[in-house]
Amino acid sequence: MAALQVSRHDGVCCAALAALLLGITAANAQTYPSQTIRLIVPQSAGSVSDNVARILGQRLGVLFGQQFVVDNRPGAGGLVGSEMGAKAPADGYTLLIASISSHGTVPALHSKLPFDAVKDFAAIAMLTTTPNVFVVHPSLPVHSIKELIALAKARPGQLNVGSQGNGSSQHLATALFSIMAGGLKIVHVPYKGSGPSIAALIMGEVSVLMPTFSLARPHIEAGKIRVLAVTALKPIAELPDLPTVSDTVPGFEVLSWIGLVAPARTPPAIVARLSEASAKVLAMPDVSKLLAVAGMTTAYSPPEQFGAFIKSEIAKWSKVAKASNIRAD
């Protein structure tokens, strides 16, 4: 009987402690933020992720009355900055700009990482999406995806397709296209970054590329490269008459995306506040215009939905990597 009394007493104490901690967390969430917030960007200054971080951070700073400082931590394909974000204190004062790379293709390619892209982060919000486009050198005798597939089948192992690097999102996207188009035999040519890969296409070193629309747009408009199709499921506003790849290869879709995450165990109330504030920023007309100029579309989704999307992206690219025998380690 005495043991039972002690057990009940312990239960009461645990319940009281839990209530106290919950109260402290709620109080912290109500006063959040009370200091500068760091936005880690695992890419260099001037990158797409960096631009989104600066647009978002400036306006979140106004909404919250605290400064948001962008901290660029490039290196190892985004692993350096992402690891820092995963291991930061879970107090809402260090956030990470996530992308198709850090929370999609990189986890799909590495059997061992210093962080878990799902378990070590709390999803806050999806922010933007950017479609890719199939572009070719003007000398290539194709004007549609159907003609491109026919040429690849007629010349197996002879069509050079570039990307911004081994294991990059473009590399995996190209592998996905090869699979879904009937098992095309093409030659993958990796470069060290998006800039060098688009330059290689313009110079004719490679014949095909699948860059983001924002990267390809000025060269398309200058007539230096020819665009065949967009990788979104629906036509884009900037080129409403441009076909989609899925018109020829049903279900094919590749979107580069950017979102906001925090270290795991960040208080849900803080995650919710940041998510709601991000939605307000993305709804601002000037923000939509700035992003559109850069070839991006606002694509807000709340924490639970964004978290599920991250899981689906890792699963998608893991299947592609396995089927194509693409590994980074």
N, C-alpha and C positions, 0 to 999 in steps of 0.2 A: 504493500500500500504506500509505503514511504517512497519507493522508487517511482510509483505512479504520480505522486504529488510533485516530485522533482521534475519529472517529464513535463507535466503540465506547466510548471513554473518556467522551465526552459522554453516551452512553446510560446508562452506569453512574452518572455523576454525577446525571443526571435521576432515575433510579430511586432513588438514595440520598436525594435531596432530597424526592421524593414520599413515601418511607417516613418521613422525618423529620417532614414536615408532618402525615402521617396519625397519627403517634405523638403529636404535640402536640395535634391535634384530639381524639384519644381521651382523652388525659390531661385536657384541659379539660372534656370531657363528664363524666368521672368525678368531677371536683371541682365541677361545676355543680350548683346555683348558689352563688356565693360572695358575692353582693351582692343588693341590692334589685332586684326585677323590676317593670317598668312595664307595666301593662295599658292600652293606649289604647282608649278607647270613643268612637267618632265620633258619639255622640249625647249629649244633655244628661243631667245627674243626674236620677234618678228614672225614666228610660226603661226599657223592657224589657231592652235590651242592658246598661244600667248595672246593673240588678238582678242579671242573670246574672253579670256581671263581678265584682261584690262577693261573691256567694255562692261563685263558683269561686275567686276570689283569696284569700279568707280561708282556705279549706280547703287550697288548694295551698300556702299559706304554712306551714301546720302540717306538711304532708307533707315539704316541702323544708327547713324550718327557716330560711326567709328571707321577708322581707316582700314581698307583692305590692301595689303601689300603683295604684289606679285613677286614670287621667288622662283626664278628660272633655274631648274636643276637638270639640264640635259645630260645624256650619257647612256651608253649601253642600250640604245633603242627605247629609252624611257624607263629602264629598270631602276636607275639611280634615284630619280625623283619619286617614282612610285613606291619604292621601299621606304623612303623617308616619310611619305604620307601614311603608309601602313603602320609605321612604328612611332608616330607622333602621339602625344597625349590626346586622349579621347575627350577633350573638353570643348570642342567647337572652335578653337582658336587656330587650328591648322587644318586646312582643307586641301583637296587635290583635284586638279582638272584631269578627269579620266577621258579615255578615247578608245576608238576601235583597236588601237595598238595595245595600250596598257591593260585593257580589260576585255580584250577580244582575241586578237591574233597571238600576242606574246604568251599568254597562258596556254594557248592551244599548241604552241611549239616547244615549250620548255617542260621537261619532266621534273625539273627541280628549280624552284624560284625562291627568293628570300622572303616572299610574301604570297598569300593566297588572295587572288583577285576577288573572290566572293566572301570568304570568311573574315578577312582582315579589314573589310571596309563596310561602311554603312552608306547605301545609296541615298543621295539627296534629290537629284533631279537630272533628267535628260535635258540638254540645252539646245543643241543644234544638230542638224544633219546636212550632209553635202553629198550629192550624187557624184558618181564617177561617170566618165564618158569614154567610149571607145573612139580613139583617134588613130589615124594612119598617116604615113608619109604620102604626099600627093602623087608620088610615082607608083604607088601600089594600085593595081587595077581593080579596086573594089569600091563600091559606093553604098553597101549595106551589110548588115550582119550576115544575112543569108549568103551573100557573095564572099564574105570573108571566110565563113565556114567551108564553103565549096573550094576555095583556093587552098585552105589549110589541108583539106582532105586530098586534093589533087597533088599537093607538094608536101607530103609528110616529112617532118624533120627539117624543113627548109625555111619556115616562117619564123623570123626573129621577133620576139615580144619582150619589151623592156619592162623594168620595174625599178622602184627606188631602193631595192636591196633584197638579198636573200632573206626569206622569212617575213618580208614586209606584207602589209595588207594588200598591196597591188600584186605581189607574188601569189598569195593565196587566192585572190580574186581571179587571177588568170588561170590558176589551177582549177578553180570551181567552174569557170567557163569551159575549160577543156573537157571536164567530166560531163557537164550538162549538155554540151554540144555534140556528144557522141564519142568522146575519147579521142580528141584531136592530138596529134603529135606535133608539138611546136617547140621551139627553142627559147628557153628563158634566159634573158640577158640582164643580170642585176647591175645596178649602178649605186653610187654612194649618195643617195638622196634624190628627192623629187626634181630639183633643179637640173642636175646632170642628166637625168633620164629624159626629161622633156627636150633638153638640148640635143641629146643623142637622136631623138626622133626627128627633130627639125633638120639635123645634118644627114639623116638617112642611115645612121649606124644600125638602127632597128626600124622595123616597118610598122609595128603596132604598139600601142601603149594604152593603159587604162587609168589615167590620172584623175584627180578630182576636177570637177568642172571649173572651180575657181582658178586652178593652176593652168588649165588648158585654154580658158576663155580668151585671153589676149592674143594667143597664137592662132586660135581659130578665126578670130575677127580680122587678124592680119593676113589670113590666107596662107600661113606657113604650114598648117596641118589641116587635114580633113576630118570632120567629125561624122561618125556613122550612127551612133545611138547613145542613149543615156541609160545608166544602170538602175535608175529608179523604176518602180512599177508603173508610174504615170508620167506623162510628159511634164517638163518643167516650164515654169512661166517665162523664163528668159529665151527658151527655144521651143515654143509650143508645137511646132511642126516636126520636131526631131523625134524619130521613133524610139521606142524603148527596146532594150535587148530582149525583154520578155515577150515582145511581139513575135520573135522568132524562136527564142529558147524559153518556153513557158516556165514561169516561176523564178527566173533568174533575177536576183536583186543584190546589189552591193551599195551600201551607204556608209560613207565615213561619218562618224558621229563624235560628239563631245558632250561630256556630262560632268556633274559635280558630285564628289564623294567625300566622306570623312572617315577617320579611323573607326574601326568597329568599337562598339560600346559607347559611342557618343550618345548622350541622352536623347531619346526620341523626341522630346519637346523641342530641343535645339534643332534637330534634323528637320522637324516639321516647320519651324520658323524660317529656316534657311530655304527650304523648298518653296514655301509660299512666297517669300521675298523674291526668289529667282523667277517664279511665274510672273510676278508683277513687273520685273525688269524686262523679261522677254515680251511682255504685252505692250511695252512702250513703243510708240510709232518710230521714234528716232533709232531705237535699237534694231528694230526689224529692218529699217532701211540700211543701217550700217552693215548688218550681217548679209543682207541681200547683195550689196555692192561687192562683198567678199565671196559671193557665191554660196552662201549658207542660208538655211531656212530654220526659223525657230521651231523647235519640236519638243516643247515641255511635256514631261511626264513625271508624276509624283514618285516618292520613294519606292513603294511596293512594286509599281509597274516597271520602274527603271531597274530595280534589282532583278526582276524576272527577265528583263531584256538582256542584262549582262550575262546571266546564266545561259540564255539561249544563244547569244553570240559566241561564247566560249565553246558550247556544244557544237555549233555549226562549223566553226573553223577547225575544231579538233577532228571532226569527221573528214574535212577536206585535207588536212595535213596528213592524216593516217592513210587516206586513199591515194594520196600523191607521194607518200613517203618523204614528206618535207619535215625536217627536224632542225632545231637550232642547237641542240646539245646531244 
